Amino acid sequence: MNLFSLPLCLSLFLLLGMGSSSSLHAEMFYKEKARGWYWYEVLPIPQPPKKEKDKEKDKDKKSSSVSVTSSPAEKMKSYRAELENRLTKAWVEPTAKNVKAYQEMQKDMMDRSQLFSEAWVRNVFQDSKLDYSLIAPVNQGAIHVKLDLEKKRTKQIIQNLSESYGLFFFYSSSCAYCHKFAPIVKSFADSYGWKVLAISLDGGKIEEFPQSIPDNGLGQQWNIQALPSLYAVNPETEHVIQVAHGMTSIDEMESRILTLAEPQ
């Protein structure tokens, strides 16, 4: 073999080797043709293995994402805390930014209150059971009607009680308050048809009740400590209502009788 034939043989050997490797690569490409063009394939970036602390952080993130939906009470608590925090920060550091942050949240609170108030009124207008003004009217005309009805009811109840109750009026002829209170007791008794038994603790008389009787020990038995004193007594049930303890008005007497008598 001459010197010219040796390089030629080497060249042919190299060409044959390249052809076999390229055909092998082509064969592998066609077998994996579903992967696409191999020169455009994006390979995943290898990640370092996670440590135990990182795994715990991932668990905490997942658990926190589950508890994102808080209850209305918790939302209200957080809202108040944030509002108070902004106010405190604006007061301690009254910069334009801090004051504006509080003003914005305060305006949001006022807007929410306005929406709540409007929803409240709409519900009242649409459902009469929610309208408290039907029980406690605010209209002047309705207020007078309500007061008239209450007076009629009060009068009817106290008149009915006069059938089973009588008034015991304890006084002293030397008591100035007793002389002033006696006309009030008489007016009350005449208005509701009650009978009055006037009892004098000192044996003296009083103008409005000339047929009064002296005390026979009942005042001490009932522990009368203030004059004048007025009691409503049911002789059959022995139920006693203290109507007045000292000088008082007819309205107060009516209120006390209704309060103490109705449960009976």
C-alpha positions in Angstrom: 0.0 0.0 0.0 1.4 3.3 -1.0 1.3 6.6 1.0 -1.6 8.0 -1.0 -3.9 5.0 -0.3 -3.5 5.2 3.5 -5.2 8.6 4.0 -8.0 7.6 1.6 -8.7 4.5 3.7 -8.8 6.6 6.9 -11.2 9.0 5.3 -13.5 6.2 4.1 -13.4 4.7 7.6 -14.4 8.0 9.3 -17.2 8.6 6.8 -18.6 5.1 7.3 -18.5 5.6 11.1 -20.3 8.9 10.9 -23.0 7.4 8.7 -23.7 4.6 11.0 -23.9 6.9 14.1 -26.2 9.3 12.3 -28.4 6.5 11.1 -28.6 5.2 14.7 -29.5 8.6 16.0 -32.2 9.0 13.3 -33.6 5.6 14.2 -33.8 6.6 17.9 -35.4 9.9 17.0 -38.1 8.2 14.9 -38.8 5.8 17.7 -39.4 8.8 20.0 -40.9 11.1 17.4 -43.9 11.8 19.7 -41.6 13.9 21.8 -41.1 16.4 19.0 -38.0 18.0 17.6 -35.2 17.0 20.0 -33.4 20.3 19.4 -36.5 22.2 20.7 -37.4 20.1 23.7 -37.4 21.9 27.1 -35.9 19.8 29.8 -36.9 20.2 33.4 -34.6 22.1 35.7 -33.4 19.8 38.5 -34.4 21.0 42.0 -32.4 20.3 45.2 -34.2 18.0 47.6 -36.4 19.8 50.2 -35.3 19.9 53.8 -37.7 19.0 56.7 -38.2 22.7 57.5 -39.3 23.5 54.0 -41.8 20.6 54.1 -43.3 21.9 57.3 -43.6 25.4 55.8 -45.5 23.9 52.9 -47.9 22.2 55.3 -48.4 25.4 57.2 -49.2 27.2 53.9 -51.8 24.6 53.0 -53.4 24.7 56.4 -53.5 28.5 56.4 -55.1 28.5 52.9 -57.9 26.3 54.3 -58.6 28.7 57.2 -58.7 31.8 55.0 -62.5 31.9 55.2 -63.1 33.3 58.7 -66.5 33.8 60.4 -68.3 37.2 60.4 -67.4 37.7 64.0 -63.7 37.2 63.3 -63.9 39.6 60.3 -65.5 42.2 62.5 -62.8 41.7 65.2 -60.1 42.1 62.6 -61.7 45.2 61.1 -62.0 46.9 64.5 -58.4 46.0 65.3 -57.2 47.5 62.0 -59.2 50.6 62.5 -57.9 51.1 66.0 -54.4 50.4 64.8 -54.7 53.1 62.1 -56.1 55.6 64.5 -53.3 55.0 67.0 -50.7 55.2 64.4 -52.2 58.5 63.0 -52.3 59.9 66.5 -48.8 58.9 67.5 -47.3 59.8 64.1 -49.7 62.3 62.5 -48.2 62.3 59.0 -50.3 63.0 56.0 -50.0 59.3 55.0 -51.0 57.9 58.4 -53.9 60.3 58.8 -55.1 59.5 55.3 -55.0 55.8 55.9 -57.2 56.2 58.9 -59.6 58.6 57.1 -60.0 56.1 54.3 -60.9 53.3 56.6 -63.2 55.5 58.6 -65.0 56.5 55.4 -65.3 52.8 54.6 -66.9 52.2 58.0 -69.4 55.0 57.5 -70.3 53.7 54.1 -70.9 50.2 55.5 -73.0 51.7 58.3 -75.1 53.6 55.7 -75.7 50.4 53.7 -76.7 48.6 56.9 -79.1 51.4 57.9 -80.7 51.4 54.5 -81.1 47.6 54.6 -82.6 47.9 58.1 -85.2 50.4 56.9 -86.1 48.4 53.9 -86.8 45.3 56.0 -88.9 47.3 58.4 -91.0 48.7 55.6 -91.5 45.3 54.1 -92.2 43.4 57.3 -94.6 44.9 59.9 -93.4 42.5 62.6 -90.1 44.3 62.6 -91.6 47.7 62.9 -91.2 48.7 66.6 -93.0 52.0 66.0 -96.3 50.0 66.0 -95.6 49.3 69.7 -94.0 52.6 70.6 -95.2 55.1 68.0 -93.2 58.2 67.3 -95.9 60.1 65.4 -97.6 62.7 67.7 -101.1 61.7 66.7 -100.3 58.0 67.3 -98.7 58.8 70.6 -101.8 60.5 71.9 -103.9 57.5 70.8 -101.6 55.1 72.6 -101.7 57.2 75.8 -105.6 57.3 75.6 -105.7 53.5 75.2 -103.3 53.0 78.1 -105.4 55.3 80.3 -108.6 53.4 79.5 -106.9 50.1 80.2 -105.5 51.3 83.5 -108.8 52.7 84.6 -110.6 49.4 83.7 -108.1 47.3 85.7 -108.1 49.5 88.8 -111.9 49.7 88.7 -112.1 45.9 88.5 -109.8 45.7 91.5 -112.1 47.9 93.5 -114.6 45.0 93.7 -112.2 42.9 95.8 -109.8 45.5 97.3 -110.2 48.4 99.7 -107.8 51.3 100.7 -106.3 51.6 104.2 -105.1 55.2 104.7 -102.8 55.7 107.7 -102.3 59.3 108.8 -101.7 61.5 111.8 -103.6 64.7 112.5 -100.3 66.5 113.2 -98.8 65.5 109.9 -98.8 68.3 107.3 -98.1 65.9 104.5 -101.1 63.8 105.5 -103.4 66.8 105.2 -102.0 67.5 101.7 -102.2 63.8 100.6 -105.8 63.2 101.9 -107.5 65.1 99.0 -105.4 63.1 96.5 -106.5 59.8 98.2 -110.1 60.9 98.1 -109.9 61.9 94.4 -108.4 58.5 93.5 -111.0 56.7 95.5 -113.9 58.6 93.9 -112.5 58.2 90.3 -112.2 54.4 90.6 -115.0 53.6 93.1 -112.7 52.4 95.9 -113.8 52.4 99.6 -111.4 54.0 102.0 -110.8 53.2 105.6 -108.9 56.1 107.2 -106.9 55.1 110.3 -105.6 57.8 112.7 -102.4 56.9 114.5 -102.8 59.8 117.0 -106.6 59.6 117.3 -107.1 63.0 115.6 -109.4 63.7 112.7 -108.8 64.8 109.1 -111.2 66.9 107.0 -111.5 64.6 103.9 -112.3 61.5 106.0 -114.5 62.6 109.0 -115.4 59.0 109.7 -111.8 57.9 110.3 -111.1 55.4 113.2 -108.3 55.4 115.7 -105.5 52.9 115.3 -106.1 49.7 117.3 -102.5 48.3 116.8 -102.7 47.6 113.1 -100.1 50.4 112.4 -97.6 48.7 114.7 -98.5 45.2 113.3 -97.8 46.4 109.7 -94.7 48.3 110.9 -95.9 51.7 109.6 -92.7 53.9 109.7 -93.6 56.8 107.4 -96.7 59.0 107.1 -98.9 59.2 105.1 -99.1 55.5 104.1 -101.7 54.0 101.8 -102.4 50.2 101.2 -104.8 48.3 99.0 -106.0 45.2 100.9 -108.0 42.2 99.7 -109.8 40.9 102.9 -110.5 37.5 101.4 -107.0 36.6 100.2 -105.3 39.0 102.7 -103.2 40.2 99.8 -101.7 43.7 100.6 -100.4 46.2 98.0 -98.4 49.2 99.3 -99.8 52.0 97.1 -98.0 54.9 98.7 -95.2 55.3 101.2 -95.2 59.1 101.8 -97.0 61.7 99.7 -97.2 60.8 96.1 -99.3 61.5 92.9 -102.3 59.6 91.4 -100.2 58.5 88.4 -97.6 56.9 90.7 -100.4 55.2 92.7 -101.9 53.8 89.5 -98.5 52.5 88.3 -97.8 50.8 91.6 -101.2 49.1 91.8 -100.8 47.8 88.2 -97.3 46.6 88.8 -98.1 44.8 92.1 -101.6 43.6 91.3 -101.4 42.2 87.8 -99.2 39.2 88.7 -101.9 38.2 91.2 
